[in-house]
Amino acid sequence: MSTASQGAGGARPATGKITVPIDPARRPDVLLRRRMPDGHRMSPWWMIGSFLVISVGVIGLLNLFPF
């Protein structure tokens, strides 16, 4: 057997199964997910603030339509 058929390195690479860990932060159905340290909790003020901003935005858009 000639060395040309064995490739440039001379030894054939080992083939077999490679286990790839599943990272939930890199799933294709997750958009803009950030990995946080264990025990991290989001402040409830973010939810209160987002509710107020969306409510004011909806009321503002409704005011554009006359009754």
Backbone hydrogen bonds, N-H to C=O, Kabsch-Sander energy under -0.5 kcal/mol:
donor,donor_aa,acceptor,acceptor_aa,energy
5,S,2,S,-0.7
6,Q,3,T,-0.6
7,G,4,A,-0.8
20,V,18,I,-0.6
23,D,21,P,-0.7
26,R,23,D,-1.8
27,R,24,P,-0.9
30,V,27,R,-1.4
31,L,29,D,-0.5
32,L,30,V,-0.5
36,M,34,R,-0.6
40,H,37,P,-1.8
46,W,43,S,-1.4
47,M,43,S,-0.6
48,I,44,P,-2.0
49,G,45,W,-2.7
50,S,46,W,-2.3
51,F,47,M,-2.1
52,L,48,I,-2.2
53,V,49,G,-2.5
54,I,50,S,-2.4
55,S,51,F,-2.4
56,V,52,L,-2.6
57,G,53,V,-2.2
58,V,54,I,-2.5
59,I,55,S,-2.4
60,G,56,V,-2.4
61,L,57,G,-2.3
62,L,58,V,-2.4
63,N,59,I,-1.5
64,L,61,L,-1.2
65,F,62,L,-1.1
